[in-house]
Amino acid sequence: MNVREEVHEQILEILKDAKFPINTMEELIATLPEGLDTTCRIGDVEVTAAEARSLITEKDFPFKDAKHIADLMVERAGL
């Protein structure tokens, strides 16, 4: 599995219990298990939700499912 796929899968796992649609940044943060401290880890690299937050804008909402968020995040992260 490459880095893009691994990050995508981690995002899907993090959001597996989220209720959709998610309409605002506040709703998205509230769905994360550890809020803005929720972390994706690949090898020795860690990225928190707080750091990744800049990849999403208010114009991106609403999100219809976890795949929609994961697709957007890996694309905007340049993975």
C-alpha positions in Angstrom: 0.0 0.0 0.0 1.4 3.4 -0.9 1.3 6.5 1.3 -1.8 7.9 -0.5 -3.7 4.7 0.0 -2.5 4.4 3.7 -3.6 8.0 4.5 -6.9 7.4 2.7 -7.6 4.2 4.7 -6.7 5.9 8.0 -9.1 8.8 7.3 -11.9 6.3 6.5 -11.1 4.4 9.8 -11.1 7.6 11.8 -14.5 8.6 10.3 -16.2 5.2 10.4 -18.7 6.1 13.1 -19.4 9.7 11.8 -22.9 10.7 11.1 -23.4 12.2 7.6 -23.9 14.7 6.1 -21.4 16.8 7.9 -22.3 20.5 7.2 -19.6 22.6 9.0 -16.0 22.5 10.2 -17.3 22.4 13.8 -19.4 19.3 13.0 -16.4 17.6 11.3 -14.1 18.4 14.3 -16.8 17.0 16.7 -16.9 13.7 14.8 -13.1 13.1 15.2 -12.3 10.7 18.1 -9.8 13.1 19.6 -11.0 16.3 18.0 -8.2 18.4 16.6 -5.6 16.1 18.3 -6.7 13.1 16.1 -3.6 11.9 14.3 -2.7 10.0 11.2 0.6 8.2 11.3 2.7 6.9 8.5 6.0 5.5 9.6 7.6 8.1 11.8 5.5 11.0 10.3 2.5 12.2 12.2 -0.1 14.8 11.1 -2.8 16.0 13.4 -6.3 17.1 12.4 -5.3 20.6 13.5 -2.5 20.6 11.0 -4.6 19.1 8.2 -7.5 21.5 8.9 -6.2 24.0 6.4 -6.9 21.6 3.6 -10.6 22.0 4.0 -12.6 25.2 3.4 -16.2 26.1 4.2 -17.0 25.8 0.5 -16.2 22.1 0.7 -19.2 21.4 2.9 -21.5 19.5 3.1 -19.6 16.1 3.1 -21.9 13.2 2.2 -19.6 10.4 3.4 -16.1 9.6 4.7 -14.8 8.7 1.3 -15.6 12.3 0.1 -13.5 13.7 3.0 -10.6 11.2 2.4 -10.5 11.8 -1.3 -10.4 15.6 -0.8 -7.7 15.4 1.9 -5.3 13.2 0.0 -5.7 15.2 -3.2 -5.1 18.6 -1.5 -2.2 17.2 0.5 -0.6 16.3 -2.8 -0.4 12.6 -2.1 
